[in-house]
Amino acid sequence: MRMHRRVVPFLLVSILANAVRAQDEEEPGLPTGPAIAYVDAFPAQGGFDRPLFVAFDASDPQHAYVVTQPGQVFVVTRDGTNAGRRTFLDLGKAVFLDNWEEGLLGFAFDPAYAENGLVYVCWSERIEVREAEMPNGKTHRSNRQSVVSRFATVAGDGGRVVDAASELRLLEVFQPFGNHNGGTIVFGPDGMLYVALGDGGAANDPFGAGQSLATLLGKVLRIDVRGATSEKRYAIPADNPFVGTDKARAEIWCYGLRNPWRIAFDRATGDLWCGDVGQNRLEEVDRLVKGGNYGWNPLEGTEVFTLRKGRAVPAGAIAPVAEYDHGEGLSITGGHVYRGKALPGLQGWFVYGDFMTLKMWACREDREGGKHAVVTLARAPQQVSSFAEEPDGELLLTGFDGKKGRVWRLVPAPK
């Protein structure tokens, strides 16, 4: 999405895209993948204001839940033929949108939603200015934080709605700056909640958050929210990799990330995938593993970025499965490993795109030989803000275009 190294004025998008297209014409590209097209998933709907995700609930198979950055979640019919929509959640008065990377950034149904009616959101909040300790021994003043909240739902006109008064705050993470929030929350096959957080923002990881196990920034967390109460908001799974490690936050699942946007589980294998936004040169795709270090900021992708005094490239840093430089795109948006049936040529490939240039790719990992494959796909119709997986495994893409954002389905290209 927009979670990136610097603010690029919105009007420059077409200029940047045209520049990349011109370069494509001059240089040989990657192999071309399966021929795909994009169709409007909800054609009867008007535009959405910055859609960031689409969620599905097995107990309500006729509807989809469109999550938008300003703080609303709308319920629409899955077949796309109904122009009506209703508001399922509205955090518009609470969500902080001072930076274009803030807002309602993550949403998830509880795995037992049909029985307990619980949902989870990750959002940006404005707070009173305070000074907090940062991982390199310095302090920083800021007026913002990321929040992971749980809400109950109640019966409303036309269906269930979120009860705003039921909020239980599970996690609050001080944010020194307004960018690099991450914000994906997703339940894993193990029933644990995984939370992706960026390095705290600004540029160059000024506090060394990526490599510090003393902070939650620059990490993917894994927490157990089953049975959460105001007295015990979450439990730390005993098999988390840094449980018992001195001066390490036990919530951490993996680290060394700059701005993970987004993370998603492969429904067939349980592997966790990530698009991690780069800074100066490289955007990367990672498969995230327990305890893994993905190198930021000594490394940006496969290249040395900076070595602080007396430090070396971390031993065992895990290289990306795929990367591209800023001649190809400027801001990766991670997607999903495709497990649908409509596009058999993409079966088992991780699909991702670039927010700024609308380029799309798919990669396939060679876990034995390390000769990973990457192919190009047809350009996206709008800025690639996020992806979502339908219950049958088909893939959706959410696109930005001011308040005219839409949700697109990947389908075979017409012959």
N, C-alpha and C positions, 0 to 999 in steps of 0.2 A: 504494500500500500504506500502511503506517504511517509512511512516511518523512516526517515532517511538522514543523510549526512548533512544536508543543508536545505533550507527552504528554497524551492525553485518556483518562481512565480507561475501561476496557473496558465497564463497566456503563452508561456514559453513552450508548453507541451508540444504543440504542433510543429514548432520550429525544431525542437530536439528530435521529434519523430522523423521529420523530413531529412534531417542531417544523417540520421542512422540509415534511412532508406538509401540515401545517396551513397553511403559507404558500402552498403550491401551490394549495390550494382557494380562497384569497383573491385570488391574482394570476393574470392570464393567463400561460400558459406559451409555450414554443416549439412549433413545429409537431411533430406526432407522426410518428415514422418508421414503418418497416415493423413489423407486429405480430410480435413474437418471443416465444419461451418458452425456458426453460432446462431441460434434462434431464440427469440424472446420467450423466456419460460413462463411469463405471466402477461401475455399480450393485451389483456383487457385492462390491466392496471395502468394508472398514470405513473410518472416517474417517482423514484424514491430519493430522498435527500441523503446522499452519501451512504448507500447500503454497504455493509461490511460482512455480512454472514447470512446464511439461511439455515435454520434449524428445523428438525422434523421430530415429531412425537408419535411413537407407534400406536398410542391410544387414540390419536386423532389423525387417521391416515388421509383424510380428505383435505388437509390444510398444510400450509408451509408458514414458517415464522421468519419474517424478514427483519434483520437487525440493522439499525441505522446508527451512524456515529453520533448524531445529536442527542440520542438517548431513548429512542422509541423502538419498540418491537411490534410489528404489524402482522396480523393473521390474514392470509389470503388463501384462496382456493388453489389447490395444487394443479388442477387442470388448466388454470390460467384464463378461464372464460368469464369469470365474474369480476366486474369492476369494483365491487365493494371490498373494503378492508376494515378491520376493527383493530383497536389498540389493545395489545396484550400487556404491555409494560410501557410506562412513561416516566423516565428519569430526567426529562428535559430541564427541569428546574434545578436539579442537583448536579448534573454532569458539567465538568469544567471543560471549556472549549477554547481556552486562551491560545493554545498552540494547535496547529492543524494536525498534530499527531495525537491529540488527546480526545477524549469522548467516551462513549460506550464502545468498548473494544472487544469484549468477549461475552459469550452467552452459552449456557449449557443446561439441558434438562437433566435432572437427577436420573440415574439409571433406573430407579424405582418410581419415576414420576407418576405412573398410572395409579400407584398405591398411595404415595405421600404428597403429590402435588408440589414438589419443591423445584426451584430453578436457581441458577447461579449466574452472576454477572461480574465482569471485571470492568471497572470504570475509573475515570479520572475525577478527582475531587479537589476543589480549592479549600485550603486550610489557612489558619492564621500563620503568618510568617514565623518560622522557628528555625533554630540552628540545630543541625544534627551532625553527629560524627560520621565521617566517611572512612572507607577502608584503608586509606593510606595515612591515617593519623591526622588528617586535616578535618576541618569542619566546613559546613556550607549552610547558607540560609536560603530557604525556599518557602513557597506558599502552596505546594501541591503534593499530592500523593496518589498512588494507585490503590484501589480498594477492590477486594473480592468479597461479594456479599451473597448471602442466601436469602431467598424470598419464598414465602408460601403463596399459593394461589387460592382464589375463592370463586364460587359460581357467580357469573355476571350475565348481562344481557348478551345472548348469542354464544356464550361459552365461558370458559374459565378465564380469569384475569389475575394479574399479580396484585397482591395486597401490599401496597407500599409501606404500611405500618408494621409489617411482619419482618422487616429486615433484621438479619443477624450478620454482623460484620465478622468475617472469618479471618481476614488478613488486611493489614494496612501497611503499605511500603512507601516510605518517604522518597520523593522524586526530586533530585537536586535541580533538574531542568525539565522543560516541557516536552522534549522529544525523546525518542527511543523508549517508549513505554512498553513495547511488546503488547501483551494483553490477551493472547489466546488462552482460553481455559477449555480443557477437554478431559473427559473421563476416559481412562485407559481400559483395556480389556480386563485389568485386574481390579477395576472398581475404584481406583485411586484418582484424585483430581490432579491433573498436570497444569501448571501455570507458567507461562512464558513471560519473562521480564527482560527488557533491554538493560544496557549498562548505565543508565541514568542520564544520558544525553550529552548536550554540548557537542564537542568533537574530540577525538583522540583518546577517549576514555580517561578523562583527567584525574580520576580518583583510583584508577587501576582496578575497577570493579570486576572486569571480566575474569581476572586471574585470582581474585581474592575470595576465599571460601568463607570469609567473615561477613559477607553481605549477600543479600538475595538478588541484587542487581546483576544483570549479565548472565542469568541462569534460566534453567527450567527446573521448577520445583515439583515435588511429588508429595501430596498430603492426603490424609484420610479424613474425609468430612462426614462420614457416616455417624449419625447420632450426635452431631455437633450441638453444643449448648453455649450459653453466654459464659459459663465457667470454663469450658474446654472447647475452644472453637474448632480445633482440628487435632488429630493425632499424627505423629510421625511414624510411618511404617518402619518396623524394626529392620527391614532389609534395605533401607535407603543406604546409599554408598558411603555417606560420611557420618553415619550414626556412631558416636563415640570418638570421633576425630577431634582432637584438641583445637579449639578456636574456629571450628567450622560450623556453619549452620546446617543442622541435620535435615532440613527440608530439601536441600539441594539434590537434584537427580543428575544433572550434568552442568557444565560451566564453560566459560571462554566464549560467550556469545556477545555479539554487538547489539543486534536488534532483531530478535527472531520474529519474523512476520511471514507466514504463520507456521504453526506446527499441526500435524495431523497423523493419526495412526492408520496404518495399512490394515484394512479390515480382514485381510486374508492371513497375514503373518504376525500381526501385532507390533511390527516395527514402527518406530516413531520418526517422522520426517520433518524437516525444517527448511525454510528459506531464511537465510540470515543476511540482513542488509549490510552492504559494505560501506566504506567511506571514500577513499581516494581512487581505488582502481578496480576492486573485485567484488562481485556479488556471488554468493555461494549457496549450494544445496548440501545439507548434511543429513546423514542418518544418525539419530541421537541414541546413544547407548548409556547404560548405567555407569555413572562415574566418569564419563568421557569429558575430555578437555578439547575444545574446538579452537583454541589458540589465540583468540582476541585478547589483548591488542599487540602482543609480540608479533602475531601473524595476522594478516588480512588474507583470507583464503590460503593459497599455497605460498604466498610471498611474505618475507619479513616486513613488518610495518614499522615497529619501533622497539628498541631494546633499552629499557630503563637502565640506568647506571648499575653495573655489577650483575646484570641479569642476562640469561641466555634464552634461546627458544625453548619452551618447555618440552621436556622429554615426553614422548608418547602423545604429543598433540595429534589429533585426528584430522586428516586431510579431507577436504570436501569430496563428495561424490561427483559434483559438477560445479563449475564456476564460469563466469563470463566477465569480460572487462567492460569499462565504461565507453568503449567504442560500440558496444552492442546494446547496452542498456544501463540504467542509472539506479534502479531500485527494485530489488527482487520481491515478488509476492509468491510465497510458497503455496503449493496446492495439495494434491492427493495422489496416491498411487491408484491408478485407474483399475477398477474391478467391475465395471459394467459390462454389458453385452453389445451395445450399439456400435462400439468402436473396437473390434477385436484386435486391430493392429496396435492398440495402446495397452492391451492387457498386461498388467504388471509394470507399467512405466509410470514414473512420477512426473506429473504435469505441473508446470509452473509458468509464470509470466513476469513481465517487467511493467511496473506501474507507469513509468514515464514514457516509454517508447511503444507500448502495446505489443511488444514482441512476446512470442510464446514458444516454449520448448517442452520436451519430455526427455527424461534421462532414465537409464536402466543400469543398476549397479552390477558390476562383476565382482562378487565378493571373494572369489577365489583368486582370480588373476589380476584384479585391479584395473582392467581395461574397460572402464565404464563407457557406455554409449550415450550420445546426446543427439537428438534430432530436432529440427525446427518444425513448428506448426503454424497454421494460418494466424495472422495477427488478430488480436482481440478487437472487438467493436468499440470498446470504451477503455478508460484507464483501469487497469486490473487491480482492484482493491482487495479482493479475497476470492476464495473458492469455497464450495460446499459440496457435500456428497449426498445424493438422494438415497432414499431407503433401498432402491434397487441397484445402487452402485454407480448410477450415471452421475456425470459431473456438471456442476453449475459454476458459473463465474459471476461475481458481482462487479459492476462497473460504475465508475464515477463520471458524472457530467453535470456538475452543479446539483440542482434539485431534480435533474432529469436522469439520475442514475437508474440502471436497470439490472435485472437478473437474466443471465444468458445460459442456455443449455448447449453443451458441446454435442454435436451430431455429425453423422457422415456428410461430407460435402456432396452436393448434387452431382450426378454424373453427366 
